[in-house]
Amino acid sequence: MRPVTLAVRDLYRFFRAGDEETLALRGVSFEVTAGELVVIAGPSGSGKTTLLNCLAGLDEPDGGAVWLDGRRLSHRPEAERARLRASGIGVIFQYDNLFAHLTVAGNVRFSQRLQKSRMDVAVLLEAVGLAGRGSSYPGQLSGGELARAGLAVALAGDPAVLIADEPTGELDETTEHRLLGMLVSRSMQGKTVIVASHSANVRRVADRVLQLRDGQVVTP
Ligand SMILES: Nc1ncnc2c1ncn2[C@@H]1O[C@H](COP(=O)(O)OP(=O)(O)OP(=O)(O)O)[C@@H](O)[C@H]1O
């Protein structure tokens, strides 16, 4: 049996905006093992981004808990969650994760410093198909290049878990195919990959699809 890298138990998340209350997650539980590529699917507003934020320790659930490699990630001060995240989770979010004033290579190096990683920057950029673009600034990249630069930043610390929110949302089919190939090869190397996506192409490469509806996992 492969080890469980990420586990969530009975997650709840409420939001209150004025008089309006939203129960974005209602009792979500599952486990993901090393080497698994799991896709979180579901209609707009079903809770995918809220769930990924909790999985990555960027947000705190109101109920339930998140466990990373057997250590509780939720219900800790933000600085501790950030330290645990840096030790084991790479994140790619819908809005890109690059600093505009740093070059692509500078962004990767910054992420490496945070994660105390020594991966070779040139090798990493080559792996995501951005060899030769290391000295470009994010504003000089196309949407597809930005997505791959975001992936390089997320992979800079060689994280055990990669979490991506709609990573192929804006990409043409060739670039989507290429990015998916990278996520699949990541999982084949024994790393965990969790992707929220509407795309049928993304679902096709999944080992498992978790379908969310109104904040709950539903069986297909
Ligand atoms: N910060 C917030 N304040 C208030 N409501 C929120 C907040 N974040 C999310 N919500 C609500 O929680 C629900 C789940 O939102 P979430 O963004 O997780 O859905 P999603 O499945 O990722 O949607 P999409 O596919 O459109 O990105 C929605 O009803 C949303 O309006």
The ligand as a Gaussian input file, in Angstrom:
#p B3LYP/6-31G(d) Opt

LIG

0 1
 N      -14.290000      34.664000       0.359000
 C      -15.560000      34.303000       0.140000
 N      -16.584000      35.005000       0.686000
 C      -17.879000      34.642000       0.480000
 N      -18.254000      33.577000      -0.260000
 C      -17.265000      32.848000      -0.823000
 C      -15.877000      33.165000      -0.654000
 N      -15.131000      32.251000      -1.341000
 C      -16.016000      31.410000      -1.914000
 N      -17.283000      31.761000      -1.598000
 C      -18.518000      31.044000      -2.017000
 O      -18.326000      29.663000      -1.713000
 C      -18.857000      28.855000      -2.761000
 C      -17.753000      27.970000      -3.340000
 O      -16.828000      28.793000      -4.050000
 P      -15.538000      28.202000      -4.773000
 O      -14.763000      29.370000      -5.310000
 O      -14.854000      27.280000      -3.845000
 O      -16.203000      27.359000      -5.984000
 P      -15.522000      26.707000      -7.245000
 O      -16.110000      25.344000      -7.385000
 O      -14.036000      26.821000      -7.169000
 O      -16.056000      27.633000      -8.428000
 P      -15.376000      28.015000      -9.858000
 O      -15.370000      26.734000     -10.677000
 O      -16.349000      29.036000     -10.422000
 O      -14.015000      28.576000      -9.601000
 C      -19.464000      29.810000      -3.779000
 O      -20.838000      29.931000      -3.493000
 C      -18.747000      31.117000      -3.514000
 O      -19.539000      32.217000      -3.855000

